[in-house]
Amino acid sequence: METIDAIKAVLKEEDGGPLHWTVIQDFALQRGYIDPFSQTDIRKAVLSALAEGTKDGVLEKEGKGAYRLREAP
């Protein structure tokens, strides 16, 4: 699973509410969406995917370090 897909899955499962990026990362690891043995530098990958998702309009930044799924218009 791509990192952005893992992030979207976690946010959707948590009702799309804002979560801090560390919580998103922890849930993705706990649920097996991100494999720490096949992917190096998980922190960098999550932060990069969050930035890209925000830039693409898939995610919204809600305060310092918190993100949510962007609602469809």
N, C-alpha and C positions, 0 to 999 in steps of 0.2 A: 504494500500500500504506500502510495506517495505521501509525503509528510503533510501536504495541504489537505489531502483526503482524510488523513487521520485527525487533523485539527477540525475539519468540518464535521466529521462523525462525532467527535467528543462534544462539540458545541451543540449539535443537533440533539444528542442524547441528554444533554443537560438543559433542555428546553430553550436553547438559543440565547440564554442570558449571558451577560458578560462574565468572563473568567480571566483571572490573571494567567499570563503565559506559562508560569511554572506549574499551575494547576492543570492546564491543558496538557502540558508535557507529561506530567505524572500520570494523568488518566490514560493518555495514549500509550504510555509504557505499560501500565498495569493491565490494560485491556488487550495488549498484544498488537496494537495497530502499528507500533514502531518497534523494530527489533534492534536492540542495542548491540547485538553480536554481528549483524550484517551491515549496520550503518554506523559510520564513525561521526563523532562530534554532534551528538543529538541536539545539544543546546543551539549550536550554530544553525543546524538544519531547521529547527522549529522557529527560531527568530527570523530566519530568511524567508521561510514559507509564510509567516505572519505578515511580514513587510510586503511580500509579493501579493498576498491575498487582499491586503488593504489597498494596495495600488490598483489591483484589478477590479476592486469594488465588490469582492466576495465577502470581505470582512469589514467591520468598523472598529476603530480604536475607541475605547470607552475609558478615558482617564489613563493614568500612568501604568502601562503594562497590561491593561485589561482589554480583551477583545470579545466581539460578539459576531454572530452571523448577520450579514446585512439582509434586511427584509426586502423581499421582491416588491417592485412597484406595482 
